[in-house]
Amino acid sequence: MDYNYLIKHTETYENYKELLVKVNEILDKLENDREDFDKLVEYYYSDQFQKDYDDSNEGKIDSSINQGILTEDAIYDLMGDDYYLALRFLNLANKMIQHQ
């Protein structure tokens, strides 16, 4: 009998095992940084953000300070990316659980 398929299955096993380790490391970082992200979202909806946004547009903030988050869309777009990633996680988790 030809057992060459074991080569492919072993390769799949090794690759997937390594991938799971990497994904878990990234998920750990995502979970650890979540509190800071939540604070950023809270800031985005605050009066302080609006004041900083206006001050940035009026040139009141020193140009040496990075003001990239003070655009209308930077934080909002990141929130959207976060939302769609969460949906992707849910979809993948559902597929993974259903295959068990």
N, C-alpha and C positions, 0 to 999 in steps of 0.2 A: 504494500500500500504506500502511496505517495503522501508523505507528511510535510511537504513543503509549505502548506498553509500555516503550519505552526510558526514558521519564520515571520509571516505577516502578523499573526495574532500576538506573538511575543513582542514585536515592534510596536504594535498598537498598545499593548499593555504598558510597556516601558514609557512610551510617549505620553499616554494618558496619566499615568502615575506621576510623572514629572510635571505635567500641566496642572494637575490638582494641587500639588505643592505650591506652585507659583501663584495660582488663583487664590489659594488660601492666604498667602502672604499679602497679596494685593487687597483682599477683603479685610484682613486685619488692619491694614493702613487706612482703608476707607472707613472702617468702623471707628478707628482712633481719631480720624480727622473730622468725623461727622459733627462733633460738638462745635468746632470752629466754623464749619460750613453753616450750621444752624444759626450761629451768631452773625455771620455775614448776611444771611437772609433777613434776620431780625433788623440789622443795620439798614439794609436796603429799603425796608418799609418804615424806617424811622424818620422823624423830622430832621435828625442830624444829617442823614444822607442827603436830603433835599437841600439843606443849608450848604453842605460841602459841595454838592453838585453846582449850586448857584455860584458859590465862591470860586470854584474851579473855572467856570465859564467867564467869570469877571476878572480872572487873572490874579485873584487874591491869595492863592496858594503858591508857595515857592515852587518854581519849576524843577527843583532838584527832587521833589517828592513825586513819586509815581502816582499818577491820577487816573490810571487806566480803568479802575473799577468805577469811576465816576461818569462813565458814559451812560447813556440811557439803556443800553442793551447788554452790557457786559455781564452783570450779575444775573439779570433776567434770563439771558441765554444759558448761563451756567445752571440755573435752576431748572430750565427746560431739559437740558442734557441730563441732569440728575434724575428728573422724573422719568424720562424715556429709558434711561439705564435701569431704573427700578422696575419698569414694566418688562424690560428684557429679562431681568433676573427672575421675575415672577413666571414668565413664559418658560424659561429654561428650567427653573425649579419644578414646574408642573410636569414638563416632559421627563425630567430625571426621576421624579417620584413615580410617575405612571409606568415607567419601565422596570420598576423594582418588583 
